[in-house]
Amino acid sequence: MRYVVLTDPTGANRVYESGGVTFDKLARASATASDGAEWEVTEDALIGPGGQRLDRLPAHRAFWFGWQAAHPETRLLDD
């Protein structure tokens, strides 16, 4: 399963289904997909154009560098 992990400037993390969407940029209340589409970031889901929904997944917070060491194909984006 592919998923998206978003971390805002406060350090809060949220994990969402990816639905095959790749994101390139995160702002406070939105994320920009690689195709330029803007997605609204909510507690329950990412809401895309036309109402497409990527649900939030349950997650356990861990240090990103530990994850990346085990999964080197992980792509990190920063604001």
PyMOL Python script that loads the backbone (N, CA, C, O; Angstrom):
from pymol import cmd

cmd.read_pdbstr("""\
ATOM      1  N   MET A   1       0.841  -1.173   0.000  1.00  0.00           N
ATOM      2  CA  MET A   1       0.000   0.000   0.000  1.00  0.00           C
ATOM      3  C   MET A   1       0.889   1.242   0.000  1.00  0.00           C
ATOM      4  O   MET A   1       1.870   1.307   0.741  1.00  0.00           O
ATOM      5  N   ARG A   2       0.555   2.202  -0.812  1.00  0.00           N
ATOM      6  CA  ARG A   2       1.263   3.477  -0.812  1.00  0.00           C
ATOM      7  C   ARG A   2       0.448   4.481  -0.015  1.00  0.00           C
ATOM      8  O   ARG A   2      -0.783   4.444  -0.012  1.00  0.00           O
ATOM      9  N   TYR A   3       1.143   5.365   0.648  1.00  0.00           N
ATOM     10  CA  TYR A   3       0.461   6.363   1.454  1.00  0.00           C
ATOM     11  C   TYR A   3       1.270   7.640   1.474  1.00  0.00           C
ATOM     12  O   TYR A   3       2.423   7.677   1.044  1.00  0.00           O
ATOM     13  N   VAL A   4       0.644   8.689   1.984  1.00  0.00           N
ATOM     14  CA  VAL A   4       1.247  10.017   2.059  1.00  0.00           C
ATOM     15  C   VAL A   4       1.347  10.402   3.523  1.00  0.00           C
ATOM     16  O   VAL A   4       0.367  10.290   4.260  1.00  0.00           O
ATOM     17  N   VAL A   5       2.517  10.856   3.956  1.00  0.00           N
ATOM     18  CA  VAL A   5       2.705  11.360   5.310  1.00  0.00           C
ATOM     19  C   VAL A   5       2.945  12.865   5.199  1.00  0.00           C
ATOM     20  O   VAL A   5       3.898  13.295   4.550  1.00  0.00           O
ATOM     21  N   LEU A   6       2.092  13.656   5.824  1.00  0.00           N
ATOM     22  CA  LEU A   6       2.239  15.109   5.809  1.00  0.00           C
ATOM     23  C   LEU A   6       2.604  15.582   7.205  1.00  0.00           C
ATOM     24  O   LEU A   6       1.983  15.178   8.188  1.00  0.00           O
ATOM     25  N   THR A   7       3.603  16.431   7.290  1.00  0.00           N
ATOM     26  CA  THR A   7       4.032  17.011   8.562  1.00  0.00           C
ATOM     27  C   THR A   7       3.950  18.520   8.426  1.00  0.00           C
ATOM     28  O   THR A   7       4.586  19.103   7.549  1.00  0.00           O
ATOM     29  N   ASP A   8       3.166  19.155   9.292  1.00  0.00           N
ATOM     30  CA  ASP A   8       3.025  20.607   9.196  1.00  0.00           C
ATOM     31  C   ASP A   8       4.120  21.301  10.010  1.00  0.00           C
ATOM     32  O   ASP A   8       4.887  20.631  10.702  1.00  0.00           O
ATOM     33  N   PRO A   9       4.206  22.641   9.938  1.00  0.00           N
ATOM     34  CA  PRO A   9       5.277  23.367  10.634  1.00  0.00           C
ATOM     35  C   PRO A   9       5.304  23.168  12.156  1.00  0.00           C
ATOM     36  O   PRO A   9       6.331  23.405  12.792  1.00  0.00           O
ATOM     37  N   THR A  10       4.181  22.735  12.741  1.00  0.00           N
ATOM     38  CA  THR A  10       4.162  22.493  14.182  1.00  0.00           C
ATOM     39  C   THR A  10       4.747  21.126  14.530  1.00  0.00           C
ATOM     40  O   THR A  10       4.972  20.827  15.703  1.00  0.00           O
ATOM     41  N   GLY A  11       4.999  20.285  13.499  1.00  0.00           N
ATOM     42  CA  GLY A  11       5.521  18.944  13.738  1.00  0.00           C
ATOM     43  C   GLY A  11       4.445  17.879  13.788  1.00  0.00           C
ATOM     44  O   GLY A  11       4.749  16.699  13.962  1.00  0.00           O
ATOM     45  N   ALA A  12       3.184  18.281  13.636  1.00  0.00           N
ATOM     46  CA  ALA A  12       2.083  17.310  13.639  1.00  0.00           C
ATOM     47  C   ALA A  12       2.134  16.487  12.356  1.00  0.00           C
ATOM     48  O   ALA A  12       2.338  17.029  11.270  1.00  0.00           O
ATOM     49  N   ASN A  13       1.946  15.177  12.489  1.00  0.00           N
ATOM     50  CA  ASN A  13       1.976  14.267  11.342  1.00  0.00           C
ATOM     51  C   ASN A  13       0.590  13.697  11.092  1.00  0.00           C
ATOM     52  O   ASN A  13      -0.174  13.445  12.024  1.00  0.00           O
ATOM     53  N   ARG A  14       0.280  13.500   9.816  1.00  0.00           N
ATOM     54  CA  ARG A  14      -0.946  12.825   9.406  1.00  0.00           C
ATOM     55  C   ARG A  14      -0.601  11.897   8.249  1.00  0.00           C
ATOM     56  O   ARG A  14       0.213  12.240   7.391  1.00  0.00           O
ATOM     57  N   VAL A  15      -1.218  10.728   8.229  1.00  0.00           N
ATOM     58  CA  VAL A  15      -0.970   9.741   7.175  1.00  0.00           C
ATOM     59  C   VAL A  15      -2.281   9.522   6.431  1.00  0.00           C
ATOM     60  O   VAL A  15      -3.333   9.330   7.040  1.00  0.00           O
ATOM     61  N   TYR A  16      -2.197   9.555   5.097  1.00  0.00           N
ATOM     62  CA  TYR A  16      -3.371   9.392   4.251  1.00  0.00           C
ATOM     63  C   TYR A  16      -3.096   8.336   3.191  1.00  0.00           C
ATOM     64  O   TYR A  16      -1.944   8.079   2.841  1.00  0.00           O
ATOM     65  N   GLU A  17      -4.176   7.718   2.676  1.00  0.00           N
ATOM     66  CA  GLU A  17      -4.049   6.862   1.498  1.00  0.00           C
ATOM     67  C   GLU A  17      -3.485   7.724   0.382  1.00  0.00           C
ATOM     68  O   GLU A  17      -3.732   8.930   0.356  1.00  0.00           O
ATOM     69  N   SER A  18      -2.732   7.136  -0.541  1.00  0.00           N
ATOM     70  CA  SER A  18      -2.199   7.949  -1.639  1.00  0.00           C
ATOM     71  C   SER A  18      -3.097   7.932  -2.871  1.00  0.00           C
ATOM     72  O   SER A  18      -3.109   8.896  -3.636  1.00  0.00           O
ATOM     73  N   GLY A  19      -3.844   6.858  -3.072  1.00  0.00           N
ATOM     74  CA  GLY A  19      -4.696   6.770  -4.250  1.00  0.00           C
ATOM     75  C   GLY A  19      -3.924   6.936  -5.543  1.00  0.00           C
ATOM     76  O   GLY A  19      -4.503   7.277  -6.574  1.00  0.00           O
ATOM     77  N   GLY A  20      -2.606   6.695  -5.497  1.00  0.00           N
ATOM     78  CA  GLY A  20      -1.777   6.860  -6.678  1.00  0.00           C
ATOM     79  C   GLY A  20      -1.365   8.297  -6.952  1.00  0.00           C
ATOM     80  O   GLY A  20      -0.696   8.572  -7.948  1.00  0.00           O
ATOM     81  N   VAL A  21      -1.760   9.222  -6.070  1.00  0.00           N
ATOM     82  CA  VAL A  21      -1.424  10.636  -6.240  1.00  0.00           C
ATOM     83  C   VAL A  21      -0.062  10.904  -5.601  1.00  0.00           C
ATOM     84  O   VAL A  21       0.208  10.446  -4.491  1.00  0.00           O
ATOM     85  N   THR A  22       0.795  11.646  -6.304  1.00  0.00           N
ATOM     86  CA  THR A  22       2.094  12.062  -5.781  1.00  0.00           C
ATOM     87  C   THR A  22       2.019  13.551  -5.470  1.00  0.00           C
ATOM     88  O   THR A  22       1.541  14.337  -6.287  1.00  0.00           O
ATOM     89  N   PHE A  23       2.489  13.935  -4.295  1.00  0.00           N
ATOM     90  CA  PHE A  23       2.443  15.335  -3.883  1.00  0.00           C
ATOM     91  C   PHE A  23       3.834  15.937  -3.908  1.00  0.00           C
ATOM     92  O   PHE A  23       4.820  15.281  -3.574  1.00  0.00           O
ATOM     93  N   ASP A  24       3.896  17.213  -4.314  1.00  0.00           N
ATOM     94  CA  ASP A  24       5.169  17.920  -4.429  1.00  0.00           C
ATOM     95  C   ASP A  24       5.336  19.046  -3.425  1.00  0.00           C
ATOM     96  O   ASP A  24       6.463  19.455  -3.143  1.00  0.00           O
ATOM     97  N   LYS A  25       4.235  19.559  -2.877  1.00  0.00           N
ATOM     98  CA  LYS A  25       4.330  20.728  -2.014  1.00  0.00           C
ATOM     99  C   LYS A  25       3.229  20.686  -0.967  1.00  0.00           C
ATOM    100  O   LYS A  25       2.101  20.280  -1.244  1.00  0.00           O
ATOM    101  N   LEU A  26       3.582  21.115   0.249  1.00  0.00           N
ATOM    102  CA  LEU A  26       2.628  21.184   1.352  1.00  0.00           C
ATOM    103  C   LEU A  26       2.580  22.601   1.873  1.00  0.00           C
ATOM    104  O   LEU A  26       3.618  23.192   2.171  1.00  0.00           O
ATOM    105  N   ALA A  27       1.378  23.157   1.988  1.00  0.00           N
ATOM    106  CA  ALA A  27       1.155  24.434   2.660  1.00  0.00           C
ATOM    107  C   ALA A  27       0.341  24.120   3.911  1.00  0.00           C
ATOM    108  O   ALA A  27       0.020  22.957   4.157  1.00  0.00           O
ATOM    109  N   ARG A  28       0.009  25.113   4.688  1.00  0.00           N
ATOM    110  CA  ARG A  28      -0.677  24.862   5.950  1.00  0.00           C
ATOM    111  C   ARG A  28      -1.977  24.068   5.777  1.00  0.00           C
ATOM    112  O   ARG A  28      -2.207  23.113   6.520  1.00  0.00           O
ATOM    113  N   ALA A  29      -2.818  24.433   4.829  1.00  0.00           N
ATOM    114  CA  ALA A  29      -4.122  23.775   4.689  1.00  0.00           C
ATOM    115  C   ALA A  29      -4.318  23.110   3.337  1.00  0.00           C
ATOM    116  O   ALA A  29      -5.424  22.684   3.005  1.00  0.00           O
ATOM    117  N   SER A  30      -3.247  23.018   2.555  1.00  0.00           N
ATOM    118  CA  SER A  30      -3.386  22.388   1.243  1.00  0.00           C
ATOM    119  C   SER A  30      -2.093  21.678   0.850  1.00  0.00           C
ATOM    120  O   SER A  30      -1.011  21.973   1.357  1.00  0.00           O
ATOM    121  N   ALA A  31      -2.249  20.740  -0.064  1.00  0.00           N
ATOM    122  CA  ALA A  31      -1.110  20.033  -0.630  1.00  0.00           C
ATOM    123  C   ALA A  31      -1.263  20.089  -2.146  1.00  0.00           C
ATOM    124  O   ALA A  31      -2.369  19.959  -2.670  1.00  0.00           O
ATOM    125  N   THR A  32      -0.152  20.281  -2.842  1.00  0.00           N
ATOM    126  CA  THR A  32      -0.186  20.364  -4.299  1.00  0.00           C
ATOM    127  C   THR A  32       0.331  19.057  -4.881  1.00  0.00           C
ATOM    128  O   THR A  32       1.436  18.616  -4.567  1.00  0.00           O
ATOM    129  N   ALA A  33      -0.475  18.451  -5.725  1.00  0.00           N
ATOM    130  CA  ALA A  33      -0.098  17.206  -6.386  1.00  0.00           C
ATOM    131  C   ALA A  33       0.861  17.513  -7.533  1.00  0.00           C
ATOM    132  O   ALA A  33       0.960  18.655  -7.981  1.00  0.00           O
ATOM    133  N   SER A  34       1.562  16.487  -8.000  1.00  0.00           N
ATOM    134  CA  SER A  34       2.540  16.673  -9.071  1.00  0.00           C
ATOM    135  C   SER A  34       1.891  17.148 -10.369  1.00  0.00           C
ATOM    136  O   SER A  34       2.574  17.692 -11.236  1.00  0.00           O
ATOM    137  N   ASP A  35       0.572  16.948 -10.513  1.00  0.00           N
ATOM    138  CA  ASP A  35      -0.127  17.443 -11.701  1.00  0.00           C
ATOM    139  C   ASP A  35      -0.630  18.871 -11.520  1.00  0.00           C
ATOM    140  O   ASP A  35      -1.308  19.409 -12.395  1.00  0.00           O
ATOM    141  N   GLY A  36      -0.293  19.495 -10.366  1.00  0.00           N
ATOM    142  CA  GLY A  36      -0.684  20.870 -10.089  1.00  0.00           C
ATOM    143  C   GLY A  36      -2.005  21.023  -9.367  1.00  0.00           C
ATOM    144  O   GLY A  36      -2.372  22.134  -8.987  1.00  0.00           O
ATOM    145  N   ALA A  37      -2.733  19.928  -9.169  1.00  0.00           N
ATOM    146  CA  ALA A  37      -4.028  19.988  -8.483  1.00  0.00           C
ATOM    147  C   ALA A  37      -3.827  20.310  -7.004  1.00  0.00           C
ATOM    148  O   ALA A  37      -2.908  19.798  -6.365  1.00  0.00           O
ATOM    149  N   GLU A  38      -4.697  21.164  -6.470  1.00  0.00           N
ATOM    150  CA  GLU A  38      -4.658  21.513  -5.045  1.00  0.00           C
ATOM    151  C   GLU A  38      -5.601  20.600  -4.269  1.00  0.00           C
ATOM    152  O   GLU A  38      -6.745  20.386  -4.669  1.00  0.00           O
ATOM    153  N   TRP A  39      -5.111  20.072  -3.165  1.00  0.00           N
ATOM    154  CA  TRP A  39      -5.886  19.200  -2.279  1.00  0.00           C
ATOM    155  C   TRP A  39      -6.009  19.874  -0.925  1.00  0.00           C
ATOM    156  O   TRP A  39      -5.028  20.397  -0.397  1.00  0.00           O
ATOM    157  N   GLU A  40      -7.210  19.862  -0.359  1.00  0.00           N
ATOM    158  CA  GLU A  40      -7.432  20.402   0.980  1.00  0.00           C
ATOM    159  C   GLU A  40      -6.991  19.361   2.007  1.00  0.00           C
ATOM    160  O   GLU A  40      -7.346  18.187   1.902  1.00  0.00           O
ATOM    161  N   VAL A  41      -6.217  19.798   2.997  1.00  0.00           N
ATOM    162  CA  VAL A  41      -5.764  18.920   4.072  1.00  0.00           C
ATOM    163  C   VAL A  41      -6.734  19.063   5.238  1.00  0.00           C
ATOM    164  O   VAL A  41      -6.879  20.151   5.795  1.00  0.00           O
ATOM    165  N   THR A  42      -7.401  17.964   5.612  1.00  0.00           N
ATOM    166  CA  THR A  42      -8.304  17.969   6.769  1.00  0.00           C
ATOM    167  C   THR A  42      -7.869  16.868   7.731  1.00  0.00           C
ATOM    168  O   THR A  42      -6.998  16.059   7.410  1.00  0.00           O
ATOM    169  N   GLU A  43      -8.469  16.846   8.886  1.00  0.00           N
ATOM    170  CA  GLU A  43      -8.149  15.794   9.859  1.00  0.00           C
ATOM    171  C   GLU A  43      -8.542  14.415   9.357  1.00  0.00           C
ATOM    172  O   GLU A  43      -7.844  13.439   9.631  1.00  0.00           O
ATOM    173  N   ASP A  44      -9.648  14.315   8.625  1.00  0.00           N
ATOM    174  CA  ASP A  44     -10.175  13.016   8.207  1.00  0.00           C
ATOM    175  C   ASP A  44      -9.727  12.547   6.834  1.00  0.00           C
ATOM    176  O   ASP A  44      -9.731  11.347   6.557  1.00  0.00           O
ATOM    177  N   ALA A  45      -9.339  13.487   5.964  1.00  0.00           N
ATOM    178  CA  ALA A  45      -9.019  13.102   4.584  1.00  0.00           C
ATOM    179  C   ALA A  45      -8.330  14.240   3.849  1.00  0.00           C
ATOM    180  O   ALA A  45      -8.352  15.391   4.286  1.00  0.00           O
ATOM    181  N   LEU A  46      -7.717  13.893   2.724  1.00  0.00           N
ATOM    182  CA  LEU A  46      -7.295  14.887   1.747  1.00  0.00           C
ATOM    183  C   LEU A  46      -8.442  14.971   0.745  1.00  0.00           C
ATOM    184  O   LEU A  46      -8.905  13.952   0.231  1.00  0.00           O
ATOM    185  N   ILE A  47      -8.891  16.184   0.474  1.00  0.00           N
ATOM    186  CA  ILE A  47     -10.018  16.388  -0.424  1.00  0.00           C
ATOM    187  C   ILE A  47      -9.496  17.038  -1.703  1.00  0.00           C
ATOM    188  O   ILE A  47      -8.944  18.138  -1.680  1.00  0.00           O
ATOM    189  N   GLY A  48      -9.685  16.335  -2.815  1.00  0.00           N
ATOM    190  CA  GLY A  48      -9.145  16.797  -4.083  1.00  0.00           C
ATOM    191  C   GLY A  48     -10.183  17.392  -4.998  1.00  0.00           C
ATOM    192  O   GLY A  48     -11.348  17.556  -4.634  1.00  0.00           O
ATOM    193  N   PRO A  49      -9.733  17.712  -6.198  1.00  0.00           N
ATOM    194  CA  PRO A  49     -10.634  18.274  -7.199  1.00  0.00           C
ATOM    195  C   PRO A  49     -11.822  17.335  -7.439  1.00  0.00           C
ATOM    196  O   PRO A  49     -11.671  16.115  -7.489  1.00  0.00           O
ATOM    197  N   GLY A  50     -12.978  17.924  -7.582  1.00  0.00           N
ATOM    198  CA  GLY A  50     -14.165  17.112  -7.844  1.00  0.00           C
ATOM    199  C   GLY A  50     -14.604  16.292  -6.655  1.00  0.00           C
ATOM    200  O   GLY A  50     -15.429  15.391  -6.805  1.00  0.00           O
ATOM    201  N   GLY A  51     -14.070  16.581  -5.458  1.00  0.00           N
ATOM    202  CA  GLY A  51     -14.477  15.863  -4.258  1.00  0.00           C
ATOM    203  C   GLY A  51     -13.769  14.541  -4.037  1.00  0.00           C
ATOM    204  O   GLY A  51     -14.150  13.784  -3.144  1.00  0.00           O
ATOM    205  N   GLN A  52     -12.731  14.240  -4.841  1.00  0.00           N
ATOM    206  CA  GLN A  52     -11.975  13.005  -4.606  1.00  0.00           C
ATOM    207  C   GLN A  52     -11.460  13.017  -3.177  1.00  0.00           C
ATOM    208  O   GLN A  52     -11.048  14.062  -2.674  1.00  0.00           O
ATOM    209  N   ARG A  53     -11.480  11.867  -2.522  1.00  0.00           N
ATOM    210  CA  ARG A  53     -11.146  11.775  -1.097  1.00  0.00           C
ATOM    211  C   ARG A  53     -10.089  10.696  -0.878  1.00  0.00           C
ATOM    212  O   ARG A  53     -10.227   9.565  -1.345  1.00  0.00           O
ATOM    213  N   LEU A  54      -9.028  11.068  -0.155  1.00  0.00           N
ATOM    214  CA  LEU A  54      -8.012  10.113   0.283  1.00  0.00           C
ATOM    215  C   LEU A  54      -8.093  10.077   1.804  1.00  0.00           C
ATOM    216  O   LEU A  54      -7.706  11.037   2.471  1.00  0.00           O
ATOM    217  N   ASP A  55      -8.591   8.980   2.349  1.00  0.00           N
ATOM    218  CA  ASP A  55      -8.851   8.890   3.784  1.00  0.00           C
ATOM    219  C   ASP A  55      -7.592   8.880   4.623  1.00  0.00           C
ATOM    220  O   ASP A  55      -6.543   8.392   4.203  1.00  0.00           O
ATOM    221  N   ARG A  56      -7.719   9.436   5.831  1.00  0.00           N
ATOM    222  CA  ARG A  56      -6.631   9.401   6.806  1.00  0.00           C
ATOM    223  C   ARG A  56      -6.532   7.987   7.368  1.00  0.00           C
ATOM    224  O   ARG A  56      -7.544   7.314   7.565  1.00  0.00           O
ATOM    225  N   LEU A  57      -5.309   7.547   7.622  1.00  0.00           N
ATOM    226  CA  LEU A  57      -5.044   6.213   8.149  1.00  0.00           C
ATOM    227  C   LEU A  57      -4.527   6.303   9.580  1.00  0.00           C
ATOM    228  O   LEU A  57      -3.892   7.293   9.944  1.00  0.00           O
ATOM    229  N   PRO A  58      -4.789   5.291  10.390  1.00  0.00           N
ATOM    230  CA  PRO A  58      -4.200   5.272  11.731  1.00  0.00           C
ATOM    231  C   PRO A  58      -2.687   5.112  11.609  1.00  0.00           C
ATOM    232  O   PRO A  58      -2.202   4.408  10.723  1.00  0.00           O
ATOM    233  N   ALA A  59      -1.958   5.754  12.485  1.00  0.00           N
ATOM    234  CA  ALA A  59      -0.495   5.707  12.382  1.00  0.00           C
ATOM    235  C   ALA A  59       0.145   5.837  13.754  1.00  0.00           C
ATOM    236  O   ALA A  59      -0.476   6.287  14.717  1.00  0.00           O
ATOM    237  N   HIS A  60       1.402   5.431  13.814  1.00  0.00           N
ATOM    238  CA  HIS A  60       2.230   5.577  15.007  1.00  0.00           C
ATOM    239  C   HIS A  60       3.420   6.441  14.611  1.00  0.00           C
ATOM    240  O   HIS A  60       4.098   6.148  13.627  1.00  0.00           O
ATOM    241  N   ARG A  61       3.674   7.481  15.352  1.00  0.00           N
ATOM    242  CA  ARG A  61       4.763   8.398  15.021  1.00  0.00           C
ATOM    243  C   ARG A  61       6.123   7.757  15.313  1.00  0.00           C
ATOM    244  O   ARG A  61       6.326   7.161  16.372  1.00  0.00           O
ATOM    245  N   ALA A  62       7.040   7.887  14.368  1.00  0.00           N
ATOM    246  CA  ALA A  62       8.406   7.393  14.514  1.00  0.00           C
ATOM    247  C   ALA A  62       9.338   8.412  13.871  1.00  0.00           C
ATOM    248  O   ALA A  62       8.881   9.285  13.132  1.00  0.00           O
ATOM    249  N   PHE A  63      10.616   8.316  14.137  1.00  0.00           N
ATOM    250  CA  PHE A  63      11.562   9.238  13.531  1.00  0.00           C
ATOM    251  C   PHE A  63      11.699   8.942  12.039  1.00  0.00           C
ATOM    252  O   PHE A  63      11.888   7.791  11.644  1.00  0.00           O
ATOM    253  N   TRP A  64      11.602   9.990  11.210  1.00  0.00           N
ATOM    254  CA  TRP A  64      11.625   9.825   9.753  1.00  0.00           C
ATOM    255  C   TRP A  64      12.903   9.164   9.265  1.00  0.00           C
ATOM    256  O   TRP A  64      12.860   8.386   8.312  1.00  0.00           O
ATOM    257  N   PHE A  65      14.040   9.451   9.891  1.00  0.00           N
ATOM    258  CA  PHE A  65      15.306   8.908   9.397  1.00  0.00           C
ATOM    259  C   PHE A  65      15.397   7.411   9.654  1.00  0.00           C
ATOM    260  O   PHE A  65      16.075   6.699   8.914  1.00  0.00           O
ATOM    261  N   GLY A  66      14.730   6.931  10.681  1.00  0.00           N
ATOM    262  CA  GLY A  66      14.675   5.486  10.918  1.00  0.00           C
ATOM    263  C   GLY A  66      13.866   4.799   9.839  1.00  0.00           C
ATOM    264  O   GLY A  66      14.243   3.740   9.338  1.00  0.00           O
ATOM    265  N   TRP A  67      12.744   5.415   9.486  1.00  0.00           N
ATOM    266  CA  TRP A  67      11.920   4.870   8.413  1.00  0.00           C
ATOM    267  C   TRP A  67      12.695   4.880   7.097  1.00  0.00           C
ATOM    268  O   TRP A  67      12.722   3.879   6.381  1.00  0.00           O
ATOM    269  N   GLN A  68      13.325   6.014   6.780  1.00  0.00           N
ATOM    270  CA  GLN A  68      14.025   6.132   5.503  1.00  0.00           C
ATOM    271  C   GLN A  68      15.198   5.154   5.411  1.00  0.00           C
ATOM    272  O   GLN A  68      15.507   4.662   4.326  1.00  0.00           O
ATOM    273  N   ALA A  69      15.843   4.871   6.524  1.00  0.00           N
ATOM    274  CA  ALA A  69      16.939   3.898   6.505  1.00  0.00           C
ATOM    275  C   ALA A  69      16.425   2.509   6.106  1.00  0.00           C
ATOM    276  O   ALA A  69      17.100   1.773   5.387  1.00  0.00           O
ATOM    277  N   ALA A  70      15.237   2.166   6.575  1.00  0.00           N
ATOM    278  CA  ALA A  70      14.653   0.862   6.244  1.00  0.00           C
ATOM    279  C   ALA A  70      13.973   0.862   4.878  1.00  0.00           C
ATOM    280  O   ALA A  70      13.823  -0.190   4.256  1.00  0.00           O
ATOM    281  N   HIS A  71      13.561   2.044   4.412  1.00  0.00           N
ATOM    282  CA  HIS A  71      12.832   2.181   3.144  1.00  0.00           C
ATOM    283  C   HIS A  71      13.467   3.314   2.336  1.00  0.00           C
ATOM    284  O   HIS A  71      12.890   4.398   2.252  1.00  0.00           O
ATOM    285  N   PRO A  72      14.635   3.091   1.745  1.00  0.00           N
ATOM    286  CA  PRO A  72      15.372   4.170   1.076  1.00  0.00           C
ATOM    287  C   PRO A  72      14.660   4.777  -0.128  1.00  0.00           C
ATOM    288  O   PRO A  72      15.040   5.854  -0.586  1.00  0.00           O
ATOM    289  N   GLU A  73      13.629   4.102  -0.651  1.00  0.00           N
ATOM    290  CA  GLU A  73      12.888   4.669  -1.770  1.00  0.00           C
ATOM    291  C   GLU A  73      11.908   5.762  -1.333  1.00  0.00           C
ATOM    292  O   GLU A  73      11.258   6.385  -2.174  1.00  0.00           O
ATOM    293  N   THR A  74      11.800   5.994  -0.027  1.00  0.00           N
ATOM    294  CA  THR A  74      10.907   7.024   0.492  1.00  0.00           C
ATOM    295  C   THR A  74      11.347   8.398   0.007  1.00  0.00           C
ATOM    296  O   THR A  74      12.530   8.736   0.033  1.00  0.00           O
ATOM    297  N   ARG A  75      10.379   9.174  -0.431  1.00  0.00           N
ATOM    298  CA  ARG A  75      10.648  10.518  -0.934  1.00  0.00           C
ATOM    299  C   ARG A  75      10.240  11.532   0.113  1.00  0.00           C
ATOM    300  O   ARG A  75       9.088  11.540   0.544  1.00  0.00           O
ATOM    301  N   LEU A  76      11.165  12.392   0.533  1.00  0.00           N
ATOM    302  CA  LEU A  76      10.876  13.414   1.538  1.00  0.00           C
ATOM    303  C   LEU A  76      10.721  14.771   0.869  1.00  0.00           C
ATOM    304  O   LEU A  76      11.510  15.137  -0.003  1.00  0.00           O
ATOM    305  N   LEU A  77       9.702  15.513   1.281  1.00  0.00           N
ATOM    306  CA  LEU A  77       9.480  16.873   0.807  1.00  0.00           C
ATOM    307  C   LEU A  77       9.514  17.795   1.997  1.00  0.00           C
ATOM    308  O   LEU A  77       9.022  17.443   3.069  1.00  0.00           O
ATOM    309  N   ASP A  78      10.088  18.976   1.828  1.00  0.00           N
ATOM    310  CA  ASP A  78      10.013  19.935   2.929  1.00  0.00           C
ATOM    311  C   ASP A  78       9.397  21.219   2.417  1.00  0.00           C
ATOM    312  O   ASP A  78       9.387  21.507   1.220  1.00  0.00           O
ATOM    313  N   ASP A  79       8.892  21.962   3.350  1.00  0.00           N
ATOM    314  CA  ASP A  79       8.137  23.185   3.061  1.00  0.00           C
ATOM    315  C   ASP A  79       9.061  24.338   2.771  1.00  0.00           C
ATOM    316  O   ASP A  79       8.598  25.448   2.506  1.00  0.00           O
TER     317      ASP A  79
END
""", "prot")
cmd.dss("prot")
cmd.show_as("cartoon", "prot")
cmd.util.cbc("prot")
cmd.orient("prot")
